[in-house]
Amino acid sequence: MKEYRVYTCAITPCVGTGTPLAVIPHVVGQATRSYVIPHTDQYYVVYAVDTADNISAPSATVFANVVAPNAVSNPRIQ
């Protein structure tokens, strides 16, 4: 495994098109998104990419309802 590509959408189904929100090296395994818009609904989908640049099928879509920044000190989606 080389990396994971994370995409975000405002609606579902969320599909990975355009520029990914994050490209996470496989050895890292997690990412923190700190630039969210409060009081919004966001959907996330992840694709795995191997060392030959083969891209997997999308993960299950994950839903997040973003709360106000003062309510959560370090929001993370894992």
CORUR-V892000 format. One record per backbone hydrogen bond with DSSP energy under -0.5 kcal/mol. CO is the residue of the C=O (numbers start at 1). NH is the residue of the N-H. E is the energy in kcal/mol with one decimal. If there is no record, write none. Layout:
<<CO	NH	E> <CO	NH	E>>
//
This chain:
<<2	26	-2.2> <3	49	-2.8> <4	6	-0.5> <4	24	-3.0> <5	47	-2.2> <6	21	-2.2> <6	22	-1.5> <7	45	-2.0> <9	43	-2.7> <13	15	-0.6> <15	17	-1.2> <22	6	-2.8> <22	24	-0.5> <23	25	-0.6> <24	4	-2.4> <25	28	-1.6> <25	29	-1.5> <31	77	-0.6> <32	34	-0.7> <36	38	-0.6> <37	40	-0.6> <40	66	-3.0> <42	64	-2.8> <43	9	-2.4> <44	62	-2.7> <45	7	-2.8> <46	59	-2.1> <47	5	-3.0> <48	56	-2.8> <49	2	-2.7> <49	3	-2.0> <50	53	-2.1> <54	50	-2.0> <62	44	-2.7> <64	42	-2.9> <64	66	-0.7> <66	39	-1.4> <68	71	-1.8> <68	72	-0.8> <69	72	-0.5> <76	78	-0.5> <77	31	-0.5>>
//
